[in-house]
């Protein structure tokens, strides 16, 4: 059952990422940095923070047996956010020698994801715990 919950959450997360990415790319067809995955990763980090803060009230270390964590935390948000696309887009900026865009993209992606995760976690934990 655990594998099914993980797979179900992952499938929904991957499809959601794809569709949201298409919407963002239509809205911003020529962004200065790869905006679609940047926004998806930041939104996903915030959402994971909200989920963990509201559900656990802490960052769980051994929640791999919890069905909701498997389907939402690991499955949905694991598939919704994408480190691999971030890596490909960073490599493309390196190939194009777009050093400023690369640094901006890396900085916004990493710091933005961490900050929004913490913000979502703090807000949710303070409301529900």
N, C-alpha and C positions, 0 to 999 in steps of 0.2 A: 504493500500500500504506500509506503514511503516513496518508492521510486515513481509511482504513478503521480503522487501529489507534486513531487519535484518536477516531473516532466510536464504536467499540466500547467503549473505556474510558469515554467520556462517557456512553453509554447505561447502562452498568452503574453508574456513579457517580450518575447522576440517579435511577435506580430505587432504589438503596440509600438515598440521601438521603430520598426520599419514604417508603419503608417504615420507616426508622428514625425519621423525624419523626412518623409515625403512632403508633408504639410509645411514643415519649416523650410525645406529647400525651395518649395514653390514661392514662399513668402520672401525669402532672401536668396535669390538666384545667384548673386555674385558677392558673397560675403568676404570681408577681409581675412577671416580665418574660417576653418570648417565649423560653421555655426550649428548645423543640425545636431551632430553628435556631441558637441560641447554642451548645448542646451539639454539634450537627452541625458547625458551623464550627470549634469548638475541637478536636474529635476529628479532623476533616479536616486541620487545620493540624498537629496532632501526627503524624498518619499521613504527611503529605507530608514532614515533617522526618525521620521514621524512614526513609522511602524514599530521600530524597536523601542522607542521611548514610550509609546502608548501601550504596547503589548507587554513588554518586560519591565520597563522603567530603568533598565540598565542595558549595557551592551553584553549580551549573553555569550558565555564561552562554550557551553556544552548543550546547545539547543538543537542539535541535529536529530533528536528523537521527537521534537515537537512538530506535529503535522502542519500547524499554521506557519511556523518558521520555515519549514521545508518548502511549502507551496508559495508563500509570499516573499519571505526574506531571501531565501536562497534561489528559488525557482524564478519567480516573477522579476524581482529586482536584479538578480544575477544575470538574467537574459536581457532585461531592459537596458541596463548599462553595458557599455562595450569598450573594454580596454584594447581589444584587438583593432577595432576601427580607429581608435585614437592613435594607435601605433602606426597604422598604415597612413593615416592623414599626416602624422608627424614626419614620416619617411618621405612622403610626397613633397612636403615643404622643404625638407633637406635637399632632395634632388633638384628642386627649383631654386635653391640657394636663397630662400625667403627667410633669413635668419631672424629678423624682428617678428615676423608673423609666427614663426616657429616658437620663439620664446614666449610670445603673448599666448599662443594656443596652449603650450605646456603649462604655463603659469596659471592661466584661467581654468584649465581643466583640473589640475591637481588641487590648487588652493580653493577654487570654487567648489569642487566636490567635497572637500573636507569641511569647509566652512558651512556649506548648506546642509551637510549631514548633521553637523553639531547643532546648527540652528533648529533643524527639524526635530532632532532628538530632544533638545532642551525644551522647546515649545510643547511638544507632545507629553514628555515626562512630567512637566510642571502642571499640565492640565489634568492628566489621568492618574498621577501618583502623588 
